C-alpha cells in the first residue's frame, strides 16, 4: 500500500480528519514523533509524501529542542526529493524557516484560537471555497521570498503558501469535534488567557464549518498527492 509519513510533536497527537481522508484514499499512515527520539527517515523513497503537523513548541526552539533542529535539517531532504510536503501550523512555520522566512509572535501578543475567516488569494485555486478555518497558535510565518501566498487572514495576515510541491497552512483542517474538546482540556490556561470562544462556542462553529472544510480537504489532498503520481509517471 502507498505510504504517507506523518510527523507529530507529541505522543498524544493524532492526524484527525487528515488521517481519515488519507485512509479513505487508500494510503497507509506511518507516524513519526521526533520529540520522543523517533528518527526521521533518511530517504523518502518509500513514501508518497510527508505531512508535518502542529505542536505547542515554536519553530524557533531549535537551540533548546534538538528535535526542532533535526526537523529543520530534514525538511530540505523532502524538498530535494521533490516529494509533496504539507506543513500544518508548526509544520508550516518550520517550512517557512527552512525557506528563509521568519516566524514570530503577533505584534500585539494575540493568540488565535477557534474558527476565524480567511480569504483565499483570488488568482490561486488551491484554497478556493474555504471561508472559515480552525486556528490554535500564537506565532505566524512570513511568506518566503520565492513562495506564493495562497490565503490571508485578519489576525495573522499570512495563512497559506506554496513552494513547488510544498504547502504551508497556518490553520488546522484536521480538527474534529473530539480534538477541540481535548485541546481545550489540555491547555485551559492558554485558552482562557487568549480570550478565545468557549469550548461550546467552538463546537457550534465546528458544526457550521466542518462540512465545508472536509469537502475542501478531500479535494486538496487528492490534488496534492496527484503531483507525486505525476512525478513518478514522468520519471518512468
Secondary structure, DSSP 8 states (H G I E B T S, - for coil): -EEEEEE-SSTT---HHHHHHHHHTTEEEEEE-GGGT----S--TT-SEEEE---SS-TTGGGT-HHHHHHHHHHHHHHHTT-EEEEETHHHHHHHHHTT--EEE-TT---EEEEEEEEE-TT--TTTT--EEEEEESEEE---TTSEEEEEESSSSEEEEEETTEEEESS-TT--HHHHHHHHHHTHHHHHHTT---HHHHHHHHHHHHHHHHHHHHHHHHHHHHHHHHHHHHH-
